[in-house]
Amino acid sequence: MDGQSALVFPREVVQNRHANTIISKIEGILEEMIDALNESRVLTIPLRSRFSDRDNIIRFPASTESEAKKFTCLLHILHMCHEALVAGQIITKRNIYYQNPDLFGRQQYVDNLVDDVAFTFGVGRDALNIVAAYKGLIAGGVTITSSLNTEMDCSSDNNGILIPRADTIRRIDLREVQWILVIEKEATFRGLAASRYSETSTVGMGVIVTGKGYPDLATRQFLHLLHSTVPQVPILALVDFDPSGIEIMLTYKYGSRSLSHEQNVTVPGLLWLGPKSCDITDRTRRLSGDSSAQDELPSADPLEVSSHLSALDRQKAMKLLEKLKEQEDSTENDELVHEIQLMLMLNLKAEIQAVDDAGDLTRWLDENLSEYYLRME
């Protein structure tokens, strides 16, 4: 991308289009409860399962203690959601949990119920005006303007800046960004942000992003926004060479099963930068003093840069292969399938740090980003 590029989004993009519909649905559920109370009937809340085709009904009085708890928690969540939508305010799932931690028991219980409510209403979680606490970070040559006209210069902080929700973004100024790198690990991100690699890369100015492991919705929506509006800027993934790293990359690319009802959260053009099997095996040879030809299979003995796959790793790898076969663009994933098969055959996995140079990853990144652009010419 040459020259400056600014993406400006219309005002309606940053408003909740579903608010009135959801308010009506919640009020409909509550009105039905009032009628049931007046007629001495059982109170009910409809709840669809995200993992099956079943439509469940949660009742009170309930037949079990767990159903009674779920009914009470759902009623509490619907009440807070209704208040947030009517007031036009945003609340976090953590806010909900701390309203009554003794009732909910744990944060994950709240998270699952909120996602189930969104699925039941046929909308994304953001449409409920309920969000997760922000955790994604961004650094590099981009300025983000919010719907309130506040600006965030993502190059101003060497620690990175929290990624805002996509529906609060009014404008994105990409300056002269040539590449976007999605990084699995926060520690790797912070090292590159501190060295200002996005400004010093030999292939031009870039942007680095991390979801700190498995990405939150805000990070995925932000990357989807970038990818859908400037598809000419490549988005590349830097993840561990192991089943979990690849699973994280595929979550960015295709989404997750548990949130399959969420829209605008995928980055189908995401490409895998590495490290790949050749990077790990080359490093293994260097550490072992073996400079033999690259087409020879390396020893599967783990060195300091790698380790054996666990039984859980192998199970996850097999599930990833099945998932990749289900994708419509399965032929585009031939290299990834081959890499997972090699991982299984060699019984080998490694972290991103396996390819750094005494803690410095910039040379490896420069080489691999340059190779990417050469392949694209």
For each residue, the residues with C-beta under 8 A, 3 or more apart:
1: 5 174 176 177 178 230 232 233
2: 176
3: 176
4: 173 174 175 176
5: 1 173 174 175 177 230
6: 171 172 173 174
7: 171 172 173 174 229 230
8: 170 171
9: 13 14 169 170 171
10: 13
11: 14 15 147
12: 15 17
13: 9 10 167
14: 9 11 147 167 168 169 170
15: 11 12 167
16: 19 85 88 126 127 129 167
17: 12 127
18: 21 22 121 123 127
19: 16 22 23 85 88 127 129
20: 23 24
21: 18 24 25 121
22: 18 19 25 26 81 85 121 123 127 128
23: 19 20 26 27 82 85 86
24: 20 21 27 28
25: 21 22 28 29 121
26: 22 23 29 30 78 81 82 85
27: 23 24 30 31 82
28: 24 25 31 32
29: 25 26 32 33 45 46 78
30: 26 27 33 34 78 82
31: 27 28 34 35
32: 28 29 35 36 44
33: 29 30 36 37 43 44
34: 30 31 37 38
35: 31 32 38 39 41
36: 32 33 39 40 41 42 43 44
37: 33 34 40 41 43
38: 34 35
39: 35 36
40: 36 37
41: 35 36 37
42: 36 59 60 61
43: 33 36 37 59 60 71
44: 32 33 36 57 58 59 60
45: 29 57 58 71 74 75 78
46: 29 55 56 57 58 120
47: 55 56 57 58 74 116 117 120
48: 54 55 56 116 119 120
49: 52 53 54 55 56 116 119
50: 115 116 119 258 259 260 261
51: 257 258
52: 49
53: 49
54: 48 49
55: 46 47 48 49
56: 46 47 48 49
57: 44 45 46 47
58: 44 45 46 47 62 67 70 71 74
59: 42 43 44 62 63 67 71
60: 42 43 44 67 68 71 72
61: 42 68
62: 58 59 65 67 68 70 71
63: 59 67
64: 67 68
65: 62 68 69
66: 69 70
67: 58 59 60 62 63 64 70 71
68: 60 61 62 64 65 71 72
69: 65 66 72 73 103
70: 58 62 66 67 73 74 113
71: 43 45 58 59 60 62 67 68 74 75
72: 60 68 69 75 76 103
73: 69 70 76 77 103 104 109 110 113
74: 45 47 58 70 71 77 78 113 117
75: 45 71 72 78 79
76: 72 73 79 80 96 99 100 103
77: 73 74 80 81 96 110 113 114 117
78: 26 29 30 45 74 75 81 82 117
79: 75 76 82 83
80: 76 77 83 84 91 95 96 99 130
81: 22 26 77 78 84 85 117 128 129 130
82: 23 26 27 30 78 79 85 86
83: 79 80 86 87 89
84: 80 81 87 89 90 91 128 129 130
85: 16 19 22 23 26 81 82 88 128 129
86: 23 82 83
87: 83 84
88: 16 19 85 129
89: 83 84 129
90: 84 129 130 131 165
91: 80 84 95 96 129 130 131
92: 95 96 130 131 132 133
93: 96 97 107 110 111 114 130 131 132 133
94: 97 98 107 132 133
95: 80 91 92 98 99
96: 76 77 80 91 92 93 99 104 110 114 130
97: 93 94 100 101 104 106 107 110
98: 94 95 101
99: 76 80 95 96
100: 76 97 103 104
101: 97 98 104 105
102: 105
103: 69 72 73 76 100
104: 73 96 97 100 101 107 109 110
105: 101 102 109
106: 97 109 110
107: 93 94 97 104 110 111
108: 111 112
109: 73 104 105 106 112 113
110: 73 77 93 96 97 104 106 107 113 114
111: 93 107 108 114 115 132
112: 108 109 115 116
113: 70 73 74 77 109 110 116 117
114: 77 93 96 110 111 117 118 125 128 130
115: 50 111 112 118 119 125 258 259
116: 47 48 49 50 112 113 119 120
117: 47 74 77 78 81 113 114 120 121 128
118: 114 115 121 123 124 125 127 128 261 262
119: 48 49 50 115 116 122 261
120: 46 47 48 116 117
121: 18 21 22 25 117 118 127 128
122: 119 261
123: 18 22 118 127 128 261
124: 118 127 217 261 262 263 264 265
125: 114 115 118 128 130 131 132 217 259 262
126: 16 129 130 131 165 167 217 221
127: 16 17 18 19 22 118 121 123 124
128: 22 81 84 85 114 117 118 121 123 125
129: 16 19 81 84 85 88 89 90 91 126
130: 80 81 84 90 91 92 93 96 114 125 126
131: 90 91 92 93 125 126 134 165 217 218
132: 92 93 94 111 125 135 216 217 218
133: 92 93 94
134: 131 162 163 164 165 216 218
135: 132 162 211 212 216 218 219
136: 162 163 209 210 211 212 215 216 218 219 222
137: 159 160 161 162 163 186 189 193 209 210 212
138: 142 154 160 161 163 207 208 209 222
139: 154 155 157 158 159 160 161 189 192 193 198 207 208
140: 154 155 177 198 199 205 206 207 208
141: 154 155 174 175 176 177 198 199 205 206 207
142: 138 154 155 172 173 174 175 177 207
143: 151 152 153 154 172 173 175
144: 151 152 154 164 169 171 172 173
145: 149 150 151 152 169 170 171 172 173
146: 149 150 151 152 164 168 169 170
147: 11 14 168 169 170
148:
149: 145 146 170
150: 145 146
151: 143 144 145 146
152: 143 144 145 146 161 164
153: 143 156
154: 138 139 140 141 142 143 144 157 160 161 207
155: 139 140 141 142 196 198 199
156: 153 161
157: 139 154 160 161 193
158: 139 193 194 196
159: 137 139 190 193 194
160: 137 138 139 154 157 189 190 193 208 210
161: 137 138 139 152 154 156 157
162: 134 135 136 137
163: 134 136 137 138 209 218 219 222
164: 134 144 146 152 168 169 218 222
165: 90 126 131 134 168 169 218 221
166: 169 218 221 222 224 225 264
167: 13 14 15 16 126 221
168: 14 146 147 164 165
169: 9 14 144 145 146 147 164 165 166 172 222 225
170: 8 9 14 145 146 147 149
171: 6 7 8 9 144 145
172: 6 7 142 143 144 145 169 225 226 229
173: 4 5 6 7 142 143 144 145
174: 1 4 5 6 7 141 142 177 207 230 233
175: 4 5 141 142 143 205
176: 1 2 3 4 141 204 205
177: 1 5 140 141 142 174 180 205 206 207 233
178: 1 203 204 205 206 233
179: 201 203 204 206 207 233 234 235 236 369
180: 177 206 207 208 209 223 226 233 234 235 236
181: 192 206 207 208 209 235 236 237 238 273 365
182: 209 210 211 223 235 236 237 238 249 252 267 270
183: 188 189 192 208 209 210 238 239 352
184: 188 210 211 213 237 238 239 240 245 248 249 352
185: 188 189 210 212 213 240 352
186: 137 189 190 210 212 213
187: 190 191
188: 183 184 185 191 192 210 238 352 353 361
189: 137 139 160 183 185 186 192 193 208 209 210
190: 159 160 186 187 193 194
191: 187 188 194 195 359 361
192: 139 181 183 188 189 195 197 198 208 361 362 365
193: 137 139 157 158 159 160 189 190 196 197 198 208
194: 158 159 190 191
195: 191 192 200 362
196: 155 158 193 199 200
197: 192 193 200 201 206 208 362 365
198: 139 140 141 155 192 193 201 205 206 207 208
199: 140 141 155 196 205
200: 195 196 197 362
201: 179 197 198 204 205 206 362 365 366 369
202: 366 369 370
203: 178 179 206 366 369 370 373
204: 176 178 179 201
205: 140 141 175 176 177 178 198 199 201
206: 140 141 177 178 179 180 181 197 198 201 203
207: 138 139 140 141 142 154 174 177 179 180 181 198
208: 138 139 140 160 180 181 183 189 192 193 197 198
209: 136 137 138 163 180 181 182 183 189 219 222 223
210: 136 137 160 182 183 184 185 186 188 189 219
211: 135 136 182 184 214 215 216 219 220 248 252
212: 135 136 137 185 186 215
213: 184 185 186 248
214: 211 248 251
215: 136 211 212 219 220 248 251 252
216: 132 134 135 136 211 219 220
217: 124 125 126 131 132 220 221 259 262 265
218: 131 132 134 135 136 163 164 165 166 221 222
219: 135 136 163 209 210 211 215 216 222 223
220: 211 215 216 217 223 224 251 252 255 265 266 267
221: 126 165 166 167 217 218 224 225 264 265
222: 136 138 163 164 166 169 209 218 219 225 226
223: 180 182 209 219 220 226 227 235 252 267 270
224: 166 220 221 227 228 264 265 266 267
225: 166 169 172 221 222 228 229 264
226: 172 180 222 223 229 230 233 235
227: 223 224 230 231 235 267 268 269 270
228: 224 225 231 264
229: 7 172 225 226
230: 1 5 7 174 226 227 233
231: 227 228 269
232: 1
233: 1 174 177 178 179 180 226 230
234: 179 180 269 271 372 376
235: 179 180 181 182 223 226 227 267 269 270 271
236: 179 180 181 182 270 271 272 273 369 372
237: 181 182 184 249 252 253 270 271 272 273
238: 181 182 183 184 188 273 274 352 365
239: 183 184 245 246 248 249 272 352
240: 184 185 244 245 275 349 350 351 352
241: 245 274 275 276 277 279 280 339 343 348 349 350 351 354
242: 245 246 309 313 343 349 350 351
243: 246 247 309 313 314 316 317 320 340 343 349
244: 240 247 248 313 316
245: 184 239 240 241 242 248 249 352
246: 239 242 243 249 250 317 320 336 339 340
247: 243 244 250 251 316 320
248: 184 211 213 214 215 239 244 245 251 252
249: 182 184 237 239 245 246 252 253 270 272
250: 246 247 253 254 320 323 324
251: 214 215 220 247 248 254 255 256
252: 182 211 215 220 223 237 248 249 266 267 270
253: 237 249 250 266 267 268 270
254: 250 251 266 268 323 327
255: 220 251 259 260 262 265 266
256: 251 259 260
257: 51 260
258: 50 51 115
259: 50 115 125 217 255 256 262 265
260: 50 255 256 257
261: 50 118 119 122 123 124
262: 118 124 125 217 255 259 265
263: 124
264: 124 166 221 224 225 228
265: 124 217 220 221 224 255 259 262
266: 220 224 252 253 254 255
267: 182 220 223 224 227 235 252 253 270
268: 227 253 254 329
269: 227 231 234 235
270: 182 223 227 235 236 237 249 252 253 267
271: 234 235 236 237 372
272: 236 237 239 249 276 335 336
273: 181 236 237 238 365 368 369 372
274: 238 241 279 355 368
275: 240 241 279 280 350 352 354 355 364
276: 241 272 279 280 339
277: 241 280 281 339 342 343 346 348
278: 281 282 294
279: 241 274 275 276 282 283 354 355 364
280: 241 275 276 277 283 284 305 306 348 350 354 355
281: 277 278 284 285 294 298 346 348
282: 278 279 285 286 294
283: 279 280 286 287 305 354 355
284: 280 281 287 288 298 299 303 305 306
285: 281 282 288 289 290 291 292 298
286: 282 283 289 291
287: 283 284 303 304 305
288: 284 285 299 303
289: 285 286
290: 285 298
291: 285 286
292: 285 296
293: 296
294: 278 281 282
295:
296: 292 293
297: 346
298: 281 284 285 290 346
299: 284 288
300: 308 346 347 348
301:
302: 306 307 308 348
303: 284 287 288 306
304: 287
305: 280 283 284 287 350 351 353 354 355
306: 280 284 302 303 348 349 350 354
307: 302 348 349 350
308: 300 302 347 348 349
309: 242 243 313 314 317 343 344 347 348 349
310: 313 314
311: 314 315
312: 315 316
313: 242 243 244 309 310 316 317 349
314: 243 309 310 311 317 318 344
315: 311 312 318 319
316: 243 244 247 312 313 319 320
317: 243 246 309 313 314 320 321 340 343 344
318: 314 315 321 322 344
319: 315 316 322 323
320: 243 246 247 250 316 317 323 324 340
321: 317 318 324 325 337 340 341
322: 318 319 325 326
323: 250 254 319 320 326 327
324: 250 320 321 327 330 333 336 337 340
325: 321 322 330 337
326: 322 323 330
327: 254 323 324 330 333
328:
329: 268 332 333
330: 324 325 326 327 333 334
331: 334
332: 329
333: 324 327 329 330 336 337
334: 330 331 337 338
335: 272 338 339
336: 246 272 324 333 339 340
337: 321 324 325 333 334 340 341
338: 334 335 341 342
339: 241 246 276 277 335 336 342 343
340: 243 246 317 320 321 324 336 337 343 344
341: 321 337 338 344 345
342: 277 338 339 345 346 348
343: 241 242 243 277 309 317 339 340 346 348 349
344: 309 314 317 318 340 341 347
345: 341 342
346: 277 281 297 298 300 342 343
347: 300 308 309 344
348: 241 277 280 281 300 302 306 307 308 309 342 343
349: 240 241 242 243 306 307 308 309 313 343
350: 240 241 242 275 280 305 306 307 354
351: 240 241 242 305 354
352: 183 184 185 188 238 239 240 245 275 355 356 361
353: 188 305 356 359 361
354: 241 275 279 280 283 305 306 350 351
355: 274 275 279 280 283 305 352 361 364
356: 352 353 359 360 361 364
357: 360 361 363 364
358:
359: 191 353 356
360: 356 357 363
361: 188 191 192 352 353 355 356 357 364 365
362: 192 195 197 200 201 365 366
363: 357 360 366 367
364: 275 279 355 356 357 361 367 368
365: 181 192 197 201 238 273 361 362 368 369
366: 201 202 203 362 363 369 370
367: 363 364 370 371
368: 273 274 364 365 371 372
369: 179 201 202 203 236 273 365 366 372 373
370: 202 203 366 367 373 374
371: 367 368 374 375
372: 234 236 271 273 368 369 375 376
373: 203 369 370 376 377
374: 370 371 377
375: 371 372
376: 234 372 373
377: 373 374
